[in-house]
Amino acid sequence: MSANGQADPPSDDRRRRLLIAGLIALALLVFGIGYAAGNGGSGDASASTTPAVTTPTPNSSAVASSSHSRSASATQSPSALPSTEPDVLGDGKYFVRLTDVRGGDEGPLELQYDLAYFLTGDEATQAAADRGLETPVPNDYLIVNDFKRLRATPLSGTYGVKYMPEGNCCELVKAHEAQFLGWMGETVQTDFPPKDTSWWWITIENGEVTKIAQQYLP
């Protein structure tokens, strides 16, 4: 107290302590208000602030399309619908369109042809559906020729040819070699069918064509 009965003004040290205490109290008050507002009285802040993660469900048509693609790929056997074709065919039986015979002067005669695929049943239906064609396929067969490329394989020294003479359906008959070569070279008139509308099976053995047979098509 001062001599005149009035309180002495607080010292600098006391004022400093009062200021610090006030700041601490104010900070605690602000923190308490913020904490209460954040909880919002719900009791579960994480449930209201965490975004939900959802997995989109594909529609049925997309699932069907994906399943169809896998199924189509799985049913394409190498003998029916390969993704690539070899330049030289190994031994086996092949469906072809005959185009020409070449060579013979300085080497063996070679049969020239375009490889194709004769599909029936489920394979024909699947291939037609993949190409946007009519299904079920007419007459239960489909000829697929996606890779138009001519190949040539030597003719065996002894090969056989069977064909269906025009106007005589539908038994295969044997052809003489000269008759066949004349038809292929278009040097003589024969009763062979037109080359651009007929299809054939050739058999390759030991790298040579040994058998040639026409395929009947209704």
ZAFIPA-511715 format. One record per residue: residue in three letters; x, y, z of N, C-alpha, C in turn. Coordinates in steps of 0.1 Angstrom, whole numbers, padded with zeros to 4 digits, always signed. Layout:
BEGIN
ALAXYZXYZXYZ;...
***
This chain:
BEGIN
MET+0009-0012+0000+0000+0000+0000+0009+0012+0000;SER+0004+0023-0007+0012+0036-0006+0009+0043+0006;ALA+0016+0054+0009+0014+0061+0021+0000+0068+0022;ASN-0006+0071+0010-0019+0077+0010-0030+0068+0011;GLY-0027+0054+0013-0038+0044+0014-0042+0038+0001;GLN-0036+0041-0011-0040+0035-0023-0030+0023-0026;ALA-0036+0014-0034-0028+0002-0037-0017+0005-0046;ASP-0005+0000-0044+0006+0002-0053+0004-0005-0066;PRO+0008+0001-0077+0006-0005-0090+0015-0018-0091;PRO+0010-0028-0098+0017-0040-0098+0031-0038-0105;SER+0040-0046-0100+0054-0045-0106+0054-0052-0120;ASP+0065-0049-0127+0066-0055-0141+0066-0070-0140;ASP+0072-0076-0131+0073-0091-0130+0059-0097-0128;ARG+0051-0090-0119+0038-0095-0116+0029-0094-0128;ARG+0030-0082-0135+0022-0080-0147+0025-0091-0158;ARG+0038-0095-0159+0042-0105-0168+0036-0118-0165;ARG+0035-0122-0152+0029-0135-0148+0014-0135-0150;LEU+0008-0124-0148-0006-0123-0150-0010-0125-0165;LEU-0001-0118-0174-0003-0119-0188-0002-0133-0193;ILE+0009-0140-0188+0011-0154-0193-0001-0163-0188;ALA-0006-0161-0176-0017-0169-0171-0029-0167-0179;GLY-0032-0155-0183-0043-0151-0191-0043-0158-0205;LEU-0031-0158-0211-0029-0164-0224-0032-0179-0223;ILE-0027-0185-0213-0029-0200-0211-0043-0203-0210;ALA-0050-0195-0202-0065-0197-0200-0072-0196-0213;LEU-0068-0185-0221-0075-0183-0233-0073-0194-0243;ALA-0060-0200-0243-0057-0211-0252-0065-0223-0249;LEU-0067-0226-0236-0075-0238-0231-0089-0236-0235;LEU-0094-0224-0234-0108-0221-0238-0111-0223-0253;VAL-0102-0218-0261-0103-0220-0275-0102-0235-0279;PHE-0093-0242-0273-0091-0257-0276-0104-0264-0273;GLY-0110-0261-0261-0122-0268-0256-0133-0265-0266;ILE-0135-0253-0270-0146-0250-0279-0144-0257-0293;GLY-0132-0257-0298-0129-0264-0311-0132-0279-0310;TYR-0128-0285-0299-0130-0300-0297-0145-0303-0297;ALA-0152-0295-0289-0167-0297-0288-0173-0296-0302;ALA-0169-0286-0310-0175-0284-0323-0171-0295-0333;GLY-0159-0300-0331-0155-0311-0340-0163-0324-0338;ASN-0166-0327-0325-0174-0339-0322-0188-0337-0326;GLY-0193-0325-0326-0207-0323-0330-0217-0330-0322;GLY-0213-0336-0311-0223-0343-0303-0227-0356-0308;SER-0221-0361-0320-0225-0374-0326-0218-0385-0319;GLY-0207-0383-0313-0200-0394-0306-0192-0402-0316;ASP-0192-0400-0330-0184-0408-0339-0180-0399-0351;ALA-0169-0392-0349-0164-0382-0359-0159-0390-0371;SER-0153-0401-0370-0147-0408-0381-0158-0413-0391;ALA-0169-0417-0386-0180-0422-0394-0186-0411-0403;SER-0185-0398-0398-0191-0387-0406-0181-0380-0415;THR-0168-0382-0413-0159-0375-0421-0151-0383-0431;THR-0151-0397-0429-0144-0405-0438-0152-0409-0450;PRO-0148-0406-0463-0156-0409-0474-0157-0423-0477;ALA-0169-0428-0481-0172-0442-0484-0165-0446-0497;VAL-0159-0458-0497-0153-0463-0509-0162-0474-0515;THR-0166-0472-0528-0175-0482-0534-0168-0488-0546;THR-0172-0500-0549-0167-0507-0561-0178-0508-0571;PRO-0176-0502-0583-0187-0502-0593-0189-0516-0598;THR-0202-0519-0599-0206-0533-0604-0209-0532-0619;PRO-0201-0540-0627-0203-0540-0642-0217-0544-0645;ASN-0223-0538-0656-0236-0542-0660-0236-0556-0666;SER-0247-0562-0668-0248-0576-0673-0243-0578-0687;SER-0245-0567-0695-0241-0569-0709-0226-0569-0710;ALA-0219-0561-0702-0204-0561-0702-0199-0574-0698;VAL-0205-0580-0687-0200-0593-0682-0202-0603-0693;ALA-0213-0603-0700-0216-0613-0710-0206-0611-0722;SER-0203-0599-0725-0194-0597-0736-0180-0602-0733;SER-0175-0599-0720-0162-0604-0716-0162-0619-0716;SER-0172-0625-0711-0173-0640-0710-0173-0646-0724;HIS-0181-0639-0733-0182-0644-0747-0168-0644-0753;SER-0160-0633-0751-0147-0632-0758-0138-0643-0753;ARG-0138-0646-0740-0129-0657-0735-0134-0670-0740;SER-0147-0672-0741-0152-0685-0745-0148-0687-0760;ALA-0150-0676-0768-0147-0678-0782-0132-0681-0784;SER-0123-0674-0776-0109-0677-0778-0106-0691-0774;ALA-0113-0696-0763-0110-0710-0759-0114-0721-0768;THR-0125-0718-0776-0130-0728-0785-0124-0728-0799;GLN-0115-0719-0802-0108-0718-0815-0097-0728-0815;SER-0099-0740-0821-0088-0750-0821-0079-0747-0832;PRO-0066-0751-0832-0056-0748-0842-0060-0753-0856;SER-0068-0764-0856-0072-0769-0869-0084-0762-0875;ALA-0090-0753-0867-0102-0746-0872-0099-0731-0875;LEU-0095-0724-0865-0093-0709-0866-0080-0704-0860;PRO-0069-0707-0865-0056-0702-0859-0055-0687-0861;SER-0048-0681-0852-0046-0666-0853-0035-0663-0864;THR-0026-0672-0866-0016-0671-0877-0015-0684-0885;GLU-0010-0683-0897-0009-0695-0905+0006-0696-0909;PRO+0011-0708-0909+0025-0710-0914+0026-0708-0929;ASP+0038-0704-0933+0040-0703-0948+0041-0716-0955;VAL+0046-0726-0948+0047-0740-0954+0039-0749-0945;LEU+0030-0756-0951+0021-0765-0944+0028-0779-0941;GLY+0026-0784-0930+0032-0797-0927+0023-0808-0932;ASP+0026-0820-0929+0018-0832-0933+0004-0831-0926;GLY-0006-0834-0934-0020-0834-0929-0030-0832-0940;LYS-0042-0830-0936-0053-0829-0946-0058-0814-0944;TYR-0059-0807-0956-0063-0793-0956-0074-0790-0965;PHE-0082-0780-0962-0093-0775-0970-0088-0763-0978;VAL-0090-0764-0991-0084-0754-1000-0092-0751-1012;ARG-0089-0739-1018-0094-0736-1031-0082-0738-1041;LEU-0083-0746-1051-0072-0749-1060-0072-0737-1070;THR-0060-0732-1073-0058-0721-1082-0050-0724-1095;ASP-0039-0732-1093-0030-0734-1105-0021-0746-1102;VAL-0014-0750-1113-0003-0759-1112+0009-0753-1119;ARG+0021-0753-1112+0032-0746-1118+0044-0755-1117;GLY+0055-0751-1124+0067-0759-1124+0067-0770-1134;GLY+0076-0780-1132+0076-0792-1141+0087-0792-1150;ASP+0093-0780-1155+0103-0780-1164+0117-0783-1158;GLU+0120-0777-1147+0133-0779-1140+0131-0784-1126;GLY+0119-0788-1122+0116-0794-1109+0103-0800-1109;PRO+0098-0804-1097+0085-0811-1096+0074-0802-1099;LEU+0062-0807-1103+0050-0799-1104+0046-0795-1090;GLU+0041-0783-1089+0036-0778-1076+0022-0774-1077;LEU+0014-0779-1068+0000-0775-1067-0002-0762-1059;GLN-0008-0752-1066-0010-0739-1059-0024-0738-1054;TYR-0026-0733-1042-0039-0732-1036-0040-0721-1025;ASP-0053-0719-1021-0055-0709-1011-0062-0716-0999;LEU-0055-0716-0988-0060-0724-0976-0072-0717-0970;ALA-0082-0725-0966-0094-0720-0959-0098-0730-0948;TYR-0110-0728-0942-0114-0737-0931-0129-0740-0933;PHE-0132-0753-0933-0145-0758-0934-0150-0762-0920;LEU-0160-0753-0915-0164-0755-0901-0179-0760-0901;THR-0182-0769-0892-0196-0774-0890-0200-0773-0875;GLY-0213-0774-0873-0218-0775-0859-0215-0763-0851;ASP-0210-0765-0838-0208-0754-0829-0197-0745-0834;GLU-0187-0750-0840-0176-0742-0845-0180-0733-0856;ALA-0189-0737-0865-0194-0729-0875-0203-0718-0869;THR-0211-0721-0860-0220-0711-0853-0212-0701-0846;GLN-0201-0705-0839-0193-0695-0832-0186-0686-0841;ALA-0180-0692-0852-0173-0683-0862-0182-0674-0869;ALA-0194-0678-0872-0204-0669-0878-0208-0658-0868;ALA-0210-0661-0856-0214-0651-0846-0203-0641-0844;ASP-0190-0645-0844-0179-0636-0843-0178-0626-0854;ARG-0183-0630-0866-0182-0622-0878-0195-0615-0881;GLY-0205-0616-0872-0217-0609-0875-0225-0615-0886;LEU-0223-0628-0888-0231-0635-0899-0243-0642-0893;GLU-0251-0647-0902-0263-0654-0898-0261-0666-0890;THR-0268-0668-0879-0268-0680-0871-0282-0684-0868;PRO-0284-0698-0867-0275-0708-0871-0271-0707-0886;VAL-0259-0712-0889-0254-0711-0903-0263-0720-0912;PRO-0265-0715-0925-0273-0723-0934-0266-0736-0937;ASN-0273-0747-0938-0268-0760-0941-0258-0765-0931;ASP-0257-0759-0920-0248-0763-0909-0233-0763-0913;TYR-0229-0754-0921-0214-0753-0924-0211-0739-0927;LEU-0198-0736-0925-0193-0722-0928-0179-0724-0934;ILE-0176-0717-0945-0162-0716-0950-0156-0703-0946;VAL-0145-0704-0939-0138-0692-0934-0125-0691-0941;ASN-0122-0679-0947-0110-0677-0954-0105-0663-0951;ASP-0100-0661-0938-0096-0648-0934-0082-0644-0939;PHE-0074-0654-0942-0060-0651-0947-0058-0655-0961;LYS-0061-0646-0970-0060-0650-0985-0045-0649-0989;ARG-0039-0661-0991-0025-0661-0994-0023-0674-1002;LEU-0017-0674-1013-0014-0685-1021-0002-0693-1016;ARG-0003-0706-1016+0008-0715-1012+0010-0725-1023;ALA+0021-0731-1023+0024-0742-1033+0031-0753-1027;THR+0027-0765-1030+0033-0778-1024+0035-0787-1036;PRO+0047-0794-1037+0049-0803-1048+0039-0814-1048;LEU+0036-0818-1061+0027-0830-1063+0036-0842-1062;SER+0030-0852-1055+0037-0865-1055+0038-0871-1069;GLY+0048-0880-1071+0049-0887-1083+0037-0895-1086;THR+0030-0900-1076+0018-0907-1078+0007-0901-1068;TYR-0002-0894-1074-0012-0887-1066-0026-0891-1072;GLY-0036-0890-1064-0049-0893-1069-0059-0881-1068;VAL-0068-0880-1077-0078-0870-1078-0092-0875-1079;LYS-0100-0871-1070-0115-0874-1071-0123-0862-1071;TYR-0133-0862-1080-0141-0850-1082-0155-0854-1085;MET-0164-0844-1085-0178-0846-1089-0181-0840-1103;PRO-0182-0847-1113-0185-0842-1126-0197-0832-1126;GLU-0196-0822-1133-0207-0812-1134-0220-0820-1140;GLY-0231-0818-1133-0243-0824-1137-0245-0838-1131;ASN-0235-0843-1124-0236-0856-1118-0234-0855-1103;CYS-0244-0852-1095-0243-0851-1081-0247-0864-1074;CYS-0240-0869-1064-0230-0862-1057-0218-0872-1054;GLU-0216-0882-1063-0206-0892-1061-0193-0887-1066;LEU-0182-0890-1059-0169-0887-1063-0164-0898-1073;VAL-0157-0893-1084-0152-0902-1094-0137-0899-1095;LYS-0129-0909-1100-0115-0907-1102-0113-0899-1115;ALA-0102-0890-1114-0099-0883-1126-0085-0887-1131;HIS-0083-0887-1144-0070-0890-1150-0061-0878-1147;GLU-0048-0881-1146-0039-0870-1143-0039-0859-1154;ALA-0039-0864-1167-0039-0854-1178-0052-0845-1178;GLN-0063-0852-1174-0076-0844-1173-0075-0834-1162;PHE-0070-0837-1151-0068-0828-1139-0059-0817-1143;LEU-0047-0820-1149-0038-0809-1152-0043-0800-1163;GLY-0051-0806-1172-0057-0797-1183-0067-0788-1177;TRP-0075-0793-1167-0084-0784-1160-0077-0773-1153;MET-0067-0777-1145-0060-0767-1137-0053-0756-1146;GLY-0047-0761-1157-0041-0751-1166-0050-0745-1176;GLU-0063-0748-1176-0073-0743-1185-0068-0745-1199;THR-0063-0756-1202-0058-0759-1216-0068-0768-1223;VAL-0076-0775-1216-0086-0784-1223-0099-0782-1216;GLN-0110-0786-1223-0123-0785-1218-0126-0798-1210;THR-0131-0797-1198-0134-0808-1189-0148-0807-1183;ASP-0152-0817-1176-0164-0816-1168-0161-0813-1153;PHE-0149-0808-1151-0146-0804-1137-0155-0791-1134;PRO-0157-0789-1121-0165-0777-1117-0156-0765-1118;PRO-0162-0753-1119-0154-0740-1119-0145-0739-1107;LYS-0133-0735-1110-0123-0734-1099-0127-0723-1088;ASP-0134-0713-1093-0137-0702-1083-0149-0705-1074;THR-0156-0716-1077-0167-0719-1068-0166-0733-1062;SER-0155-0740-1064-0154-0754-1059-0143-0754-1048;TRP-0145-0763-1038-0135-0764-1027-0130-0778-1026;TRP-0118-0780-1021-0112-0793-1022-0104-0796-1009;TRP-0102-0809-1007-0093-0814-0996-0081-0819-1002;ILE-0069-0815-0997-0057-0821-1002-0050-0827-0990;THR-0043-0838-0992-0035-0846-0982-0021-0844-0985;ILE-0013-0839-0976+0001-0837-0977+0008-0848-0969;GLU+0017-0856-0976+0025-0866-0969+0039-0865-0973;ASN+0048-0864-0963+0062-0863-0966+0065-0850-0974;GLY+0057-0840-0972+0060-0827-0979+0054-0827-0993;GLU+0046-0837-0997+0041-0837-1011+0026-0840-1010;VAL+0018-0834-1020+0004-0837-1022+0002-0851-1028;THR-0005-0859-1020-0007-0873-1025-0022-0875-1028;LYS-0031-0867-1023-0045-0869-1025-0052-0856-1027;ILE-0062-0855-1036-0070-0844-1039-0084-0848-1041;ALA-0094-0843-1033-0107-0847-1033-0117-0835-1032;GLN-0127-0834-1040-0136-0823-1040-0146-0824-1028;GLN-0149-0813-1022-0159-0813-1011-0173-0809-1017;TYR-0183-0818-1014-0196-0815-1018-0202-0804-1010;LEU-0209-0794-1016-0215-0783-1010-0230-0783-1014;PRO-0239-0783-1005-0253-0783-1010-0257-0769-1015;
***
